[in-house]
Amino acid sequence: MYETCSECGQHYEPEVGFYWGAMYISYGFSVGIVVIVGVLLYYLAHDPAVWVYVTTVAVTVLLLTPLLFRYARAVMLYFFGGIRYQPER
């Protein structure tokens, strides 16, 4: 992520270690992905072997890791950093 916004100059890291809390948000996203992929596999693949669950979930989470990282930081910044999106700016 950039250190500051190119439009308004907002500093994206309010304090040192601010984004450590984003790890918990990312973990929550990952748990959601595991549950969704598990349920989809159960119903669409008719309850395959355990190795299919593990492989599919691991590959899905690894492929989505860059998105999880960014969105977890954005959620952390939005909810706990006091930043609000203003489209008119």
PDB file of N, CA, C and O in Angstrom:
ATOM      1  N   MET A   1       0.840  -1.172   0.000  1.00  0.00           N
ATOM      2  CA  MET A   1       0.000   0.000   0.000  1.00  0.00           C
ATOM      3  C   MET A   1       0.890   1.242   0.000  1.00  0.00           C
ATOM      4  O   MET A   1       2.013   1.230   0.504  1.00  0.00           O
ATOM      5  N   TYR A   2       0.361   2.288  -0.569  1.00  0.00           N
ATOM      6  CA  TYR A   2       1.071   3.554  -0.536  1.00  0.00           C
ATOM      7  C   TYR A   2       1.112   4.089   0.897  1.00  0.00           C
ATOM      8  O   TYR A   2       0.261   3.747   1.718  1.00  0.00           O
ATOM      9  N   GLU A   3       2.098   4.922   1.185  1.00  0.00           N
ATOM     10  CA  GLU A   3       2.180   5.509   2.523  1.00  0.00           C
ATOM     11  C   GLU A   3       1.152   6.611   2.728  1.00  0.00           C
ATOM     12  O   GLU A   3       0.611   6.771   3.822  1.00  0.00           O
ATOM     13  N   THR A   4       0.883   7.379   1.659  1.00  0.00           N
ATOM     14  CA  THR A   4      -0.106   8.456   1.736  1.00  0.00           C
ATOM     15  C   THR A   4      -0.974   8.434   0.486  1.00  0.00           C
ATOM     16  O   THR A   4      -0.592   7.887  -0.548  1.00  0.00           O
ATOM     17  N   CYS A   5      -2.140   9.036   0.601  1.00  0.00           N
ATOM     18  CA  CYS A   5      -3.054   9.148  -0.529  1.00  0.00           C
ATOM     19  C   CYS A   5      -2.540  10.215  -1.487  1.00  0.00           C
ATOM     20  O   CYS A   5      -2.139  11.298  -1.061  1.00  0.00           O
ATOM     21  N   SER A   6      -2.552   9.911  -2.766  1.00  0.00           N
ATOM     22  CA  SER A   6      -2.058  10.864  -3.761  1.00  0.00           C
ATOM     23  C   SER A   6      -3.019  12.048  -3.950  1.00  0.00           C
ATOM     24  O   SER A   6      -2.603  13.106  -4.420  1.00  0.00           O
ATOM     25  N   GLU A   7      -4.290  11.881  -3.591  1.00  0.00           N
ATOM     26  CA  GLU A   7      -5.281  12.938  -3.762  1.00  0.00           C
ATOM     27  C   GLU A   7      -5.361  13.879  -2.560  1.00  0.00           C
ATOM     28  O   GLU A   7      -5.299  15.099  -2.713  1.00  0.00           O
ATOM     29  N   CYS A   8      -5.500  13.303  -1.365  1.00  0.00           N
ATOM     30  CA  CYS A   8      -5.749  14.144  -0.188  1.00  0.00           C
ATOM     31  C   CYS A   8      -4.591  14.179   0.804  1.00  0.00           C
ATOM     32  O   CYS A   8      -4.606  14.988   1.732  1.00  0.00           O
ATOM     33  N   GLY A   9      -3.589  13.320   0.630  1.00  0.00           N
ATOM     34  CA  GLY A   9      -2.444  13.318   1.524  1.00  0.00           C
ATOM     35  C   GLY A   9      -2.660  12.568   2.826  1.00  0.00           C
ATOM     36  O   GLY A   9      -1.831  12.674   3.730  1.00  0.00           O
ATOM     37  N   GLN A  10      -3.748  11.810   2.953  1.00  0.00           N
ATOM     38  CA  GLN A  10      -4.037  11.040   4.165  1.00  0.00           C
ATOM     39  C   GLN A  10      -2.947  10.002   4.387  1.00  0.00           C
ATOM     40  O   GLN A  10      -2.606   9.245   3.478  1.00  0.00           O
ATOM     41  N   HIS A  11      -2.404   9.969   5.596  1.00  0.00           N
ATOM     42  CA  HIS A  11      -1.392   8.979   5.956  1.00  0.00           C
ATOM     43  C   HIS A  11      -2.103   7.672   6.281  1.00  0.00           C
ATOM     44  O   HIS A  11      -3.005   7.648   7.119  1.00  0.00           O
ATOM     45  N   TYR A  12      -1.701   6.580   5.620  1.00  0.00           N
ATOM     46  CA  TYR A  12      -2.417   5.316   5.752  1.00  0.00           C
ATOM     47  C   TYR A  12      -2.033   4.484   6.971  1.00  0.00           C
ATOM     48  O   TYR A  12      -2.704   3.494   7.262  1.00  0.00           O
ATOM     49  N   GLU A  13      -0.987   4.849   7.687  1.00  0.00           N
ATOM     50  CA  GLU A  13      -0.633   4.098   8.888  1.00  0.00           C
ATOM     51  C   GLU A  13      -0.693   5.040  10.088  1.00  0.00           C
ATOM     52  O   GLU A  13       0.280   5.728  10.394  1.00  0.00           O
ATOM     53  N   PRO A  14      -1.850   5.066  10.771  1.00  0.00           N
ATOM     54  CA  PRO A  14      -2.042   6.021  11.864  1.00  0.00           C
ATOM     55  C   PRO A  14      -1.028   5.887  12.996  1.00  0.00           C
ATOM     56  O   PRO A  14      -0.656   6.884  13.615  1.00  0.00           O
ATOM     57  N   GLU A  15      -0.577   4.659  13.273  1.00  0.00           N
ATOM     58  CA  GLU A  15       0.416   4.446  14.320  1.00  0.00           C
ATOM     59  C   GLU A  15       1.223   3.196  13.999  1.00  0.00           C
ATOM     60  O   GLU A  15       0.812   2.372  13.182  1.00  0.00           O
ATOM     61  N   VAL A  16       2.357   3.065  14.639  1.00  0.00           N
ATOM     62  CA  VAL A  16       3.216   1.902  14.405  1.00  0.00           C
ATOM     63  C   VAL A  16       2.487   0.649  14.884  1.00  0.00           C
ATOM     64  O   VAL A  16       1.936   0.628  15.985  1.00  0.00           O
ATOM     65  N   GLY A  17       2.485  -0.388  14.061  1.00  0.00           N
ATOM     66  CA  GLY A  17       1.821  -1.634  14.417  1.00  0.00           C
ATOM     67  C   GLY A  17       0.319  -1.604  14.271  1.00  0.00           C
ATOM     68  O   GLY A  17      -0.369  -2.505  14.751  1.00  0.00           O
ATOM     69  N   PHE A  18      -0.204  -0.581  13.616  1.00  0.00           N
ATOM     70  CA  PHE A  18      -1.661  -0.444  13.472  1.00  0.00           C
ATOM     71  C   PHE A  18      -2.272  -1.649  12.772  1.00  0.00           C
ATOM     72  O   PHE A  18      -3.372  -2.074  13.127  1.00  0.00           O
ATOM     73  N   TYR A  19      -1.580  -2.203  11.788  1.00  0.00           N
ATOM     74  CA  TYR A  19      -2.158  -3.266  10.970  1.00  0.00           C
ATOM     75  C   TYR A  19      -1.986  -4.653  11.561  1.00  0.00           C
ATOM     76  O   TYR A  19      -2.343  -5.633  10.906  1.00  0.00           O
ATOM     77  N   TRP A  20      -1.456  -4.779  12.766  1.00  0.00           N
ATOM     78  CA  TRP A  20      -1.390  -6.096  13.389  1.00  0.00           C
ATOM     79  C   TRP A  20      -2.795  -6.652  13.591  1.00  0.00           C
ATOM     80  O   TRP A  20      -2.999  -7.863  13.503  1.00  0.00           O
ATOM     81  N   GLY A  21      -3.738  -5.804  13.853  1.00  0.00           N
ATOM     82  CA  GLY A  21      -5.121  -6.240  14.013  1.00  0.00           C
ATOM     83  C   GLY A  21      -5.717  -6.767  12.716  1.00  0.00           C
ATOM     84  O   GLY A  21      -6.688  -7.524  12.740  1.00  0.00           O
ATOM     85  N   ALA A  22      -5.140  -6.370  11.584  1.00  0.00           N
ATOM     86  CA  ALA A  22      -5.635  -6.857  10.292  1.00  0.00           C
ATOM     87  C   ALA A  22      -5.389  -8.353  10.133  1.00  0.00           C
ATOM     88  O   ALA A  22      -6.043  -9.010   9.323  1.00  0.00           O
ATOM     89  N   MET A  23      -4.450  -8.890  10.903  1.00  0.00           N
ATOM     90  CA  MET A  23      -4.217 -10.340  10.850  1.00  0.00           C
ATOM     91  C   MET A  23      -5.464 -11.091  11.303  1.00  0.00           C
ATOM     92  O   MET A  23      -5.792 -12.139  10.747  1.00  0.00           O
ATOM     93  N   TYR A  24      -6.158 -10.565  12.305  1.00  0.00           N
ATOM     94  CA  TYR A  24      -7.368 -11.212  12.797  1.00  0.00           C
ATOM     95  C   TYR A  24      -8.500 -11.101  11.778  1.00  0.00           C
ATOM     96  O   TYR A  24      -9.294 -12.028  11.617  1.00  0.00           O
ATOM     97  N   ILE A  25      -8.567  -9.983  11.107  1.00  0.00           N
ATOM     98  CA  ILE A  25      -9.575  -9.802  10.067  1.00  0.00           C
ATOM     99  C   ILE A  25      -9.286 -10.751   8.905  1.00  0.00           C
ATOM    100  O   ILE A  25     -10.203 -11.374   8.369  1.00  0.00           O
ATOM    101  N   SER A  26      -8.025 -10.861   8.516  1.00  0.00           N
ATOM    102  CA  SER A  26      -7.638 -11.781   7.456  1.00  0.00           C
ATOM    103  C   SER A  26      -7.939 -13.224   7.846  1.00  0.00           C
ATOM    104  O   SER A  26      -8.370 -14.023   7.014  1.00  0.00           O
ATOM    105  N   TYR A  27      -7.711 -13.551   9.109  1.00  0.00           N
ATOM    106  CA  TYR A  27      -8.037 -14.890   9.602  1.00  0.00           C
ATOM    107  C   TYR A  27      -9.538 -15.146   9.474  1.00  0.00           C
ATOM    108  O   TYR A  27      -9.950 -16.231   9.063  1.00  0.00           O
ATOM    109  N   GLY A  28     -10.346 -14.162   9.821  1.00  0.00           N
ATOM    110  CA  GLY A  28     -11.793 -14.310   9.678  1.00  0.00           C
ATOM    111  C   GLY A  28     -12.209 -14.518   8.229  1.00  0.00           C
ATOM    112  O   GLY A  28     -13.080 -15.338   7.937  1.00  0.00           O
ATOM    113  N   PHE A  29     -11.576 -13.762   7.309  1.00  0.00           N
ATOM    114  CA  PHE A  29     -11.845 -13.973   5.882  1.00  0.00           C
ATOM    115  C   PHE A  29     -11.475 -15.390   5.463  1.00  0.00           C
ATOM    116  O   PHE A  29     -12.214 -16.039   4.724  1.00  0.00           O
ATOM    117  N   SER A  30     -10.323 -15.866   5.941  1.00  0.00           N
ATOM    118  CA  SER A  30      -9.861 -17.215   5.585  1.00  0.00           C
ATOM    119  C   SER A  30     -10.810 -18.285   6.112  1.00  0.00           C
ATOM    120  O   SER A  30     -11.092 -19.261   5.417  1.00  0.00           O
ATOM    121  N   VAL A  31     -11.297 -18.110   7.324  1.00  0.00           N
ATOM    122  CA  VAL A  31     -12.253 -19.069   7.889  1.00  0.00           C
ATOM    123  C   VAL A  31     -13.532 -19.085   7.050  1.00  0.00           C
ATOM    124  O   VAL A  31     -14.094 -20.147   6.779  1.00  0.00           O
ATOM    125  N   GLY A  32     -13.980 -17.906   6.645  1.00  0.00           N
ATOM    126  CA  GLY A  32     -15.154 -17.842   5.781  1.00  0.00           C
ATOM    127  C   GLY A  32     -14.947 -18.578   4.462  1.00  0.00           C
ATOM    128  O   GLY A  32     -15.844 -19.269   3.979  1.00  0.00           O
ATOM    129  N   ILE A  33     -13.757 -18.425   3.885  1.00  0.00           N
ATOM    130  CA  ILE A  33     -13.439 -19.114   2.632  1.00  0.00           C
ATOM    131  C   ILE A  33     -13.428 -20.623   2.843  1.00  0.00           C
ATOM    132  O   ILE A  33     -13.951 -21.372   2.017  1.00  0.00           O
ATOM    133  N   VAL A  34     -12.832 -21.072   3.950  1.00  0.00           N
ATOM    134  CA  VAL A  34     -12.779 -22.499   4.248  1.00  0.00           C
ATOM    135  C   VAL A  34     -14.193 -23.066   4.383  1.00  0.00           C
ATOM    136  O   VAL A  34     -14.483 -24.144   3.863  1.00  0.00           O
ATOM    137  N   VAL A  35     -15.053 -22.358   5.067  1.00  0.00           N
ATOM    138  CA  VAL A  35     -16.429 -22.836   5.259  1.00  0.00           C
ATOM    139  C   VAL A  35     -17.177 -22.869   3.925  1.00  0.00           C
ATOM    140  O   VAL A  35     -17.843 -23.855   3.611  1.00  0.00           O
ATOM    141  N   ILE A  36     -17.069 -21.808   3.152  1.00  0.00           N
ATOM    142  CA  ILE A  36     -17.782 -21.751   1.873  1.00  0.00           C
ATOM    143  C   ILE A  36     -17.289 -22.826   0.916  1.00  0.00           C
ATOM    144  O   ILE A  36     -18.096 -23.525   0.302  1.00  0.00           O
ATOM    145  N   VAL A  37     -15.968 -22.968   0.781  1.00  0.00           N
ATOM    146  CA  VAL A  37     -15.424 -23.987  -0.121  1.00  0.00           C
ATOM    147  C   VAL A  37     -15.792 -25.383   0.368  1.00  0.00           C
ATOM    148  O   VAL A  37     -16.107 -26.259  -0.438  1.00  0.00           O
ATOM    149  N   GLY A  38     -15.753 -25.598   1.684  1.00  0.00           N
ATOM    150  CA  GLY A  38     -16.124 -26.907   2.226  1.00  0.00           C
ATOM    151  C   GLY A  38     -17.572 -27.260   1.942  1.00  0.00           C
ATOM    152  O   GLY A  38     -17.876 -28.383   1.539  1.00  0.00           O
ATOM    153  N   VAL A  39     -18.458 -26.310   2.149  1.00  0.00           N
ATOM    154  CA  VAL A  39     -19.887 -26.561   1.894  1.00  0.00           C
ATOM    155  C   VAL A  39     -20.131 -26.782   0.402  1.00  0.00           C
ATOM    156  O   VAL A  39     -20.887 -27.676   0.023  1.00  0.00           O
ATOM    157  N   LEU A  40     -19.489 -25.968  -0.449  1.00  0.00           N
ATOM    158  CA  LEU A  40     -19.649 -26.162  -1.897  1.00  0.00           C
ATOM    159  C   LEU A  40     -19.149 -27.527  -2.345  1.00  0.00           C
ATOM    160  O   LEU A  40     -19.799 -28.203  -3.143  1.00  0.00           O
ATOM    161  N   LEU A  41     -17.987 -27.933  -1.827  1.00  0.00           N
ATOM    162  CA  LEU A  41     -17.478 -29.256  -2.186  1.00  0.00           C
ATOM    163  C   LEU A  41     -18.404 -30.367  -1.709  1.00  0.00           C
ATOM    164  O   LEU A  41     -18.623 -31.352  -2.414  1.00  0.00           O
ATOM    165  N   TYR A  42     -18.935 -30.202  -0.528  1.00  0.00           N
ATOM    166  CA  TYR A  42     -19.821 -31.231   0.017  1.00  0.00           C
ATOM    167  C   TYR A  42     -21.053 -31.422  -0.862  1.00  0.00           C
ATOM    168  O   TYR A  42     -21.444 -32.550  -1.162  1.00  0.00           O
ATOM    169  N   TYR A  43     -21.656 -30.313  -1.270  1.00  0.00           N
ATOM    170  CA  TYR A  43     -22.886 -30.425  -2.047  1.00  0.00           C
ATOM    171  C   TYR A  43     -22.653 -30.623  -3.542  1.00  0.00           C
ATOM    172  O   TYR A  43     -23.399 -31.356  -4.191  1.00  0.00           O
ATOM    173  N   LEU A  44     -21.630 -29.982  -4.094  1.00  0.00           N
ATOM    174  CA  LEU A  44     -21.412 -30.085  -5.537  1.00  0.00           C
ATOM    175  C   LEU A  44     -20.579 -31.296  -5.945  1.00  0.00           C
ATOM    176  O   LEU A  44     -20.759 -31.831  -7.039  1.00  0.00           O
ATOM    177  N   ALA A  45     -19.666 -31.733  -5.073  1.00  0.00           N
ATOM    178  CA  ALA A  45     -18.819 -32.878  -5.401  1.00  0.00           C
ATOM    179  C   ALA A  45     -19.262 -34.127  -4.642  1.00  0.00           C
ATOM    180  O   ALA A  45     -18.581 -35.151  -4.696  1.00  0.00           O
ATOM    181  N   HIS A  46     -20.375 -34.061  -3.946  1.00  0.00           N
ATOM    182  CA  HIS A  46     -20.961 -35.205  -3.236  1.00  0.00           C
ATOM    183  C   HIS A  46     -20.009 -35.805  -2.213  1.00  0.00           C
ATOM    184  O   HIS A  46     -19.724 -37.002  -2.245  1.00  0.00           O
ATOM    185  N   ASP A  47     -19.521 -34.970  -1.308  1.00  0.00           N
ATOM    186  CA  ASP A  47     -18.669 -35.366  -0.184  1.00  0.00           C
ATOM    187  C   ASP A  47     -17.443 -36.179  -0.630  1.00  0.00           C
ATOM    188  O   ASP A  47     -17.373 -37.385  -0.398  1.00  0.00           O
ATOM    189  N   PRO A  48     -16.474 -35.496  -1.278  1.00  0.00           N
ATOM    190  CA  PRO A  48     -15.276 -36.204  -1.735  1.00  0.00           C
ATOM    191  C   PRO A  48     -14.356 -36.594  -0.568  1.00  0.00           C
ATOM    192  O   PRO A  48     -14.675 -36.359   0.598  1.00  0.00           O
ATOM    193  N   ALA A  49     -13.229 -37.185  -0.903  1.00  0.00           N
ATOM    194  CA  ALA A  49     -12.249 -37.611   0.106  1.00  0.00           C
ATOM    195  C   ALA A  49     -11.653 -36.386   0.814  1.00  0.00           C
ATOM    196  O   ALA A  49     -11.718 -35.268   0.302  1.00  0.00           O
ATOM    197  N   VAL A  50     -11.082 -36.613   1.984  1.00  0.00           N
ATOM    198  CA  VAL A  50     -10.532 -35.530   2.787  1.00  0.00           C
ATOM    199  C   VAL A  50      -9.413 -34.797   2.054  1.00  0.00           C
ATOM    200  O   VAL A  50      -9.307 -33.575   2.160  1.00  0.00           O
ATOM    201  N   TRP A  51      -8.581 -35.519   1.315  1.00  0.00           N
ATOM    202  CA  TRP A  51      -7.470 -34.867   0.606  1.00  0.00           C
ATOM    203  C   TRP A  51      -7.979 -33.861  -0.414  1.00  0.00           C
ATOM    204  O   TRP A  51      -7.293 -32.879  -0.700  1.00  0.00           O
ATOM    205  N   VAL A  52      -9.166 -34.082  -0.969  1.00  0.00           N
ATOM    206  CA  VAL A  52      -9.752 -33.135  -1.919  1.00  0.00           C
ATOM    207  C   VAL A  52     -10.142 -31.846  -1.195  1.00  0.00           C
ATOM    208  O   VAL A  52      -9.908 -30.746  -1.697  1.00  0.00           O
ATOM    209  N   TYR A  53     -10.736 -31.992  -0.020  1.00  0.00           N
ATOM    210  CA  TYR A  53     -11.065 -30.809   0.784  1.00  0.00           C
ATOM    211  C   TYR A  53      -9.818 -29.999   1.108  1.00  0.00           C
ATOM    212  O   TYR A  53      -9.768 -28.791   0.876  1.00  0.00           O
ATOM    213  N   VAL A  54      -8.811 -30.683   1.648  1.00  0.00           N
ATOM    214  CA  VAL A  54      -7.593 -30.001   2.080  1.00  0.00           C
ATOM    215  C   VAL A  54      -6.900 -29.318   0.914  1.00  0.00           C
ATOM    216  O   VAL A  54      -6.492 -28.163   1.028  1.00  0.00           O
ATOM    217  N   THR A  55      -6.763 -30.011  -0.196  1.00  0.00           N
ATOM    218  CA  THR A  55      -6.086 -29.446  -1.369  1.00  0.00           C
ATOM    219  C   THR A  55      -6.856 -28.260  -1.939  1.00  0.00           C
ATOM    220  O   THR A  55      -6.263 -27.225  -2.241  1.00  0.00           O
ATOM    221  N   THR A  56      -8.152 -28.402  -2.085  1.00  0.00           N
ATOM    222  CA  THR A  56      -8.960 -27.332  -2.662  1.00  0.00           C
ATOM    223  C   THR A  56      -8.959 -26.088  -1.772  1.00  0.00           C
ATOM    224  O   THR A  56      -8.819 -24.969  -2.266  1.00  0.00           O
ATOM    225  N   VAL A  57      -9.112 -26.282  -0.486  1.00  0.00           N
ATOM    226  CA  VAL A  57      -9.107 -25.145   0.433  1.00  0.00           C
ATOM    227  C   VAL A  57      -7.741 -24.471   0.452  1.00  0.00           C
ATOM    228  O   VAL A  57      -7.656 -23.244   0.420  1.00  0.00           O
ATOM    229  N   ALA A  58      -6.667 -25.264   0.502  1.00  0.00           N
ATOM    230  CA  ALA A  58      -5.320 -24.690   0.539  1.00  0.00           C
ATOM    231  C   ALA A  58      -5.017 -23.889  -0.720  1.00  0.00           C
ATOM    232  O   ALA A  58      -4.473 -22.788  -0.638  1.00  0.00           O
ATOM    233  N   VAL A  59      -5.361 -24.425  -1.869  1.00  0.00           N
ATOM    234  CA  VAL A  59      -5.111 -23.714  -3.132  1.00  0.00           C
ATOM    235  C   VAL A  59      -5.952 -22.447  -3.211  1.00  0.00           C
ATOM    236  O   VAL A  59      -5.464 -21.402  -3.639  1.00  0.00           O
ATOM    237  N   THR A  60      -7.200 -22.535  -2.804  1.00  0.00           N
ATOM    238  CA  THR A  60      -8.086 -21.362  -2.844  1.00  0.00           C
ATOM    239  C   THR A  60      -7.568 -20.243  -1.949  1.00  0.00           C
ATOM    240  O   THR A  60      -7.511 -19.087  -2.368  1.00  0.00           O
ATOM    241  N   VAL A  61      -7.189 -20.580  -0.720  1.00  0.00           N
ATOM    242  CA  VAL A  61      -6.691 -19.563   0.203  1.00  0.00           C
ATOM    243  C   VAL A  61      -5.369 -18.979  -0.291  1.00  0.00           C
ATOM    244  O   VAL A  61      -5.151 -17.771  -0.187  1.00  0.00           O
ATOM    245  N   LEU A  62      -4.487 -19.820  -0.825  1.00  0.00           N
ATOM    246  CA  LEU A  62      -3.216 -19.308  -1.352  1.00  0.00           C
ATOM    247  C   LEU A  62      -3.418 -18.375  -2.537  1.00  0.00           C
ATOM    248  O   LEU A  62      -2.729 -17.362  -2.657  1.00  0.00           O
ATOM    249  N   LEU A  63      -4.353 -18.711  -3.405  1.00  0.00           N
ATOM    250  CA  LEU A  63      -4.615 -17.843  -4.553  1.00  0.00           C
ATOM    251  C   LEU A  63      -5.255 -16.515  -4.139  1.00  0.00           C
ATOM    252  O   LEU A  63      -5.035 -15.490  -4.784  1.00  0.00           O
ATOM    253  N   LEU A  64      -6.033 -16.535  -3.079  1.00  0.00           N
ATOM    254  CA  LEU A  64      -6.718 -15.324  -2.636  1.00  0.00           C
ATOM    255  C   LEU A  64      -5.933 -14.524  -1.596  1.00  0.00           C
ATOM    256  O   LEU A  64      -6.406 -13.482  -1.141  1.00  0.00           O
ATOM    257  N   THR A  65      -4.754 -14.987  -1.216  1.00  0.00           N
ATOM    258  CA  THR A  65      -3.963 -14.308  -0.188  1.00  0.00           C
ATOM    259  C   THR A  65      -3.690 -12.839  -0.511  1.00  0.00           C
ATOM    260  O   THR A  65      -3.844 -12.006   0.383  1.00  0.00           O
ATOM    261  N   PRO A  66      -3.294 -12.467  -1.734  1.00  0.00           N
ATOM    262  CA  PRO A  66      -3.082 -11.036  -2.002  1.00  0.00           C
ATOM    263  C   PRO A  66      -4.346 -10.193  -1.774  1.00  0.00           C
ATOM    264  O   PRO A  66      -4.263  -9.078  -1.259  1.00  0.00           O
ATOM    265  N   LEU A  67      -5.499 -10.721  -2.152  1.00  0.00           N
ATOM    266  CA  LEU A  67      -6.752  -9.991  -1.923  1.00  0.00           C
ATOM    267  C   LEU A  67      -7.088  -9.928  -0.438  1.00  0.00           C
ATOM    268  O   LEU A  67      -7.525  -8.890   0.060  1.00  0.00           O
ATOM    269  N   LEU A  68      -6.887 -11.025   0.261  1.00  0.00           N
ATOM    270  CA  LEU A  68      -7.160 -11.044   1.696  1.00  0.00           C
ATOM    271  C   LEU A  68      -6.292 -10.030   2.422  1.00  0.00           C
ATOM    272  O   LEU A  68      -6.765  -9.337   3.323  1.00  0.00           O
ATOM    273  N   PHE A  69      -5.038  -9.939   2.042  1.00  0.00           N
ATOM    274  CA  PHE A  69      -4.108  -9.000   2.656  1.00  0.00           C
ATOM    275  C   PHE A  69      -4.584  -7.569   2.473  1.00  0.00           C
ATOM    276  O   PHE A  69      -4.654  -6.805   3.435  1.00  0.00           O
ATOM    277  N   ARG A  70      -4.908  -7.212   1.256  1.00  0.00           N
ATOM    278  CA  ARG A  70      -5.344  -5.839   0.970  1.00  0.00           C
ATOM    279  C   ARG A  70      -6.678  -5.492   1.625  1.00  0.00           C
ATOM    280  O   ARG A  70      -6.826  -4.430   2.229  1.00  0.00           O
ATOM    281  N   TYR A  71      -7.648  -6.399   1.500  1.00  0.00           N
ATOM    282  CA  TYR A  71      -8.970  -6.105   2.055  1.00  0.00           C
ATOM    283  C   TYR A  71      -8.959  -6.092   3.577  1.00  0.00           C
ATOM    284  O   TYR A  71      -9.689  -5.311   4.189  1.00  0.00           O
ATOM    285  N   ALA A  72      -8.151  -6.933   4.197  1.00  0.00           N
ATOM    286  CA  ALA A  72      -8.060  -6.909   5.657  1.00  0.00           C
ATOM    287  C   ALA A  72      -7.483  -5.578   6.127  1.00  0.00           C
ATOM    288  O   ALA A  72      -7.955  -5.009   7.112  1.00  0.00           O
ATOM    289  N   ARG A  73      -6.471  -5.082   5.432  1.00  0.00           N
ATOM    290  CA  ARG A  73      -5.902  -3.776   5.796  1.00  0.00           C
ATOM    291  C   ARG A  73      -6.909  -2.656   5.549  1.00  0.00           C
ATOM    292  O   ARG A  73      -7.010  -1.728   6.352  1.00  0.00           O
ATOM    293  N   ALA A  74      -7.650  -2.732   4.452  1.00  0.00           N
ATOM    294  CA  ALA A  74      -8.639  -1.698   4.153  1.00  0.00           C
ATOM    295  C   ALA A  74      -9.760  -1.690   5.192  1.00  0.00           C
ATOM    296  O   ALA A  74     -10.203  -0.623   5.617  1.00  0.00           O
ATOM    297  N   VAL A  75     -10.220  -2.872   5.602  1.00  0.00           N
ATOM    298  CA  VAL A  75     -11.264  -2.962   6.623  1.00  0.00           C
ATOM    299  C   VAL A  75     -10.739  -2.418   7.949  1.00  0.00           C
ATOM    300  O   VAL A  75     -11.446  -1.689   8.645  1.00  0.00           O
ATOM    301  N   MET A  76      -9.503  -2.768   8.300  1.00  0.00           N
ATOM    302  CA  MET A  76      -8.903  -2.267   9.537  1.00  0.00           C
ATOM    303  C   MET A  76      -8.811  -0.742   9.509  1.00  0.00           C
ATOM    304  O   MET A  76      -9.147  -0.075  10.488  1.00  0.00           O
ATOM    305  N   LEU A  77      -8.362  -0.208   8.403  1.00  0.00           N
ATOM    306  CA  LEU A  77      -8.224   1.243   8.273  1.00  0.00           C
ATOM    307  C   LEU A  77      -9.577   1.935   8.319  1.00  0.00           C
ATOM    308  O   LEU A  77      -9.713   2.995   8.929  1.00  0.00           O
ATOM    309  N   TYR A  78     -10.572   1.346   7.681  1.00  0.00           N
ATOM    310  CA  TYR A  78     -11.897   1.968   7.627  1.00  0.00           C
ATOM    311  C   TYR A  78     -12.584   1.950   8.995  1.00  0.00           C
ATOM    312  O   TYR A  78     -13.115   2.969   9.437  1.00  0.00           O
ATOM    313  N   PHE A  79     -12.571   0.792   9.665  1.00  0.00           N
ATOM    314  CA  PHE A  79     -13.307   0.673  10.928  1.00  0.00           C
ATOM    315  C   PHE A  79     -12.566   1.263  12.129  1.00  0.00           C
ATOM    316  O   PHE A  79     -13.201   1.780  13.048  1.00  0.00           O
ATOM    317  N   PHE A  80     -11.240   1.192  12.134  1.00  0.00           N
ATOM    318  CA  PHE A  80     -10.508   1.607  13.324  1.00  0.00           C
ATOM    319  C   PHE A  80      -9.580   2.788  13.097  1.00  0.00           C
ATOM    320  O   PHE A  80      -8.984   3.290  14.049  1.00  0.00           O
ATOM    321  N   GLY A  81      -9.445   3.239  11.862  1.00  0.00           N
ATOM    322  CA  GLY A  81      -8.543   4.342  11.575  1.00  0.00           C
ATOM    323  C   GLY A  81      -9.223   5.684  11.415  1.00  0.00           C
ATOM    324  O   GLY A  81      -8.555   6.705  11.250  1.00  0.00           O
ATOM    325  N   GLY A  82     -10.537   5.695  11.462  1.00  0.00           N
ATOM    326  CA  GLY A  82     -11.269   6.950  11.363  1.00  0.00           C
ATOM    327  C   GLY A  82     -11.282   7.541   9.964  1.00  0.00           C
ATOM    328  O   GLY A  82     -11.445   8.751   9.807  1.00  0.00           O
ATOM    329  N   ILE A  83     -11.114   6.711   8.952  1.00  0.00           N
ATOM    330  CA  ILE A  83     -11.091   7.196   7.570  1.00  0.00           C
ATOM    331  C   ILE A  83     -12.414   6.846   6.910  1.00  0.00           C
ATOM    332  O   ILE A  83     -12.917   5.732   7.060  1.00  0.00           O
ATOM    333  N   ARG A  84     -12.964   7.779   6.196  1.00  0.00           N
ATOM    334  CA  ARG A  84     -14.225   7.573   5.490  1.00  0.00           C
ATOM    335  C   ARG A  84     -14.027   7.885   4.012  1.00  0.00           C
ATOM    336  O   ARG A  84     -13.364   8.857   3.652  1.00  0.00           O
ATOM    337  N   TYR A  85     -14.605   7.056   3.175  1.00  0.00           N
ATOM    338  CA  TYR A  85     -14.519   7.254   1.726  1.00  0.00           C
ATOM    339  C   TYR A  85     -15.474   8.361   1.332  1.00  0.00           C
ATOM    340  O   TYR A  85     -16.653   8.332   1.686  1.00  0.00           O
ATOM    341  N   GLN A  86     -14.962   9.340   0.596  1.00  0.00           N
ATOM    342  CA  GLN A  86     -15.771  10.453   0.126  1.00  0.00           C
ATOM    343  C   GLN A  86     -15.592  10.569  -1.384  1.00  0.00           C
ATOM    344  O   GLN A  86     -14.602  11.135  -1.849  1.00  0.00           O
ATOM    345  N   PRO A  87     -16.540  10.037  -2.153  1.00  0.00           N
ATOM    346  CA  PRO A  87     -16.376  10.005  -3.610  1.00  0.00           C
ATOM    347  C   PRO A  87     -16.335  11.372  -4.269  1.00  0.00           C
ATOM    348  O   PRO A  87     -15.835  11.486  -5.388  1.00  0.00           O
ATOM    349  N   GLU A  88     -16.840  12.414  -3.622  1.00  0.00           N
ATOM    350  CA  GLU A  88     -16.848  13.723  -4.253  1.00  0.00           C
ATOM    351  C   GLU A  88     -15.461  14.349  -4.282  1.00  0.00           C
ATOM    352  O   GLU A  88     -15.257  15.332  -4.994  1.00  0.00           O
ATOM    353  N   ARG A  89     -14.506  13.817  -3.537  1.00  0.00           N
ATOM    354  CA  ARG A  89     -13.139  14.384  -3.528  1.00  0.00           C
ATOM    355  C   ARG A  89     -12.327  13.857  -4.653  1.00  0.00           C
ATOM    356  O   ARG A  89     -11.161  14.224  -4.798  1.00  0.00           O
TER     357      ARG A  89
END
